[in-house]
């Protein structure tokens, strides 16, 4: 190591390995030493070789059942890292080692040389990682935890079909493919792969990072779902609840209507997250529940990445409680819902919740009724709807859910 950057990188790697501990699929760190010439990092011995070698020895193809075993282990350790505020940034089959040569050996995630601590609302901008596995937003130089999820999508795609989703002869060609090309789901073996597996991969390889599943959500996806397996806590619910607490009453009512349109299947993840907050006897959660849940999962890494700071931003919850119904409204992401095949049904159902008169638009009066407000509030509501005739169409409603107000569109001034 001759440059200051290289030295800083190794320091950070050791700090990360020290701080992150206690997950069964994370390589164990014992100690680090240095002498005049070298730095030595002592880790547990994994004798089973790389995941890459196993993929190659199988000629590339895994059955869905065998692929699931691998993907579950990857998601489980990545969900753990993400909750601690650690983004790995170099997830690839070479960085997963088997503990032994046996077929059912555990895998361990290694090589935190490119990893970093990241606060819940932070974006990183340095381009790092391996070309085949790099997410589009990394190439755009503004990314967070979702970049790891993309890499898991690439790994899952390779497991299921034996080839890479984005390929070219040069690095710049690969980057171009990552930014512009869609993965091929038409060639063999894809026609014989289950629709759940295909949906799973597509929801990890969404070019819009806001629409991707998190690692925890992926664990509750129908392809992997197993009700007997405990689901980890997801940092995403903290980010979403924080935004909800700072939203306008109309925005809250709008997402509440969306959450009412969800099916039992789509509520599995939210129910699991709510349970992890250990609601009080009356079925409510308060700021303390969110605080305690994070504290129960804290390692030194969480302190380093200042994940707990998010609790301060959730201060409005200190003075009130939230039941499961409101939690669902607070903890759903409109962007993620848009990635579902059912999105139009969900949006329509939610829209109809407000639009009682059956004329295809939401009027100020309908909105006031839904929010329990009298005529004196009409002027404020008109300002929210932000349209000259005081009516909101389905398109306007979905734009509003994204915080895109119609005032930013010159045609509506």
Protein Blocks (a to p, Z undefined) as FASTA:
>chain_A
ZZfklmmmmmmmmmmmmmpghiakbccdfbdcddfkbccddddddfkbpfklmmmmnnop
acfklmmmmmmmmmmmmmmmmmnopafklacfklpccfblbfklccddehjllgccddfk
bccfbdcdjfklpcfklmnopacfklmmmmmmmmmmmmmnopafbdcfbfklmmmmmmmm
ccdfkbccklmpcfklmmmmmmmmgfblklpccfklmmmgmklgcfkbccdddfklmmmm
mmmmmmcfklmmmmmmmmmmpcfklmmmmmmmmmmnopafkopacfklmmmmmmmmpcfk
lmmnommmmmmmmmmmmmpccdfklmmmmmpcfklmmmpmklmmmmmmmmmmmmmnonop
acfklmmmmnopafklmmmmmmmnopaklpacfklmmmmmnopafklpmklZZ
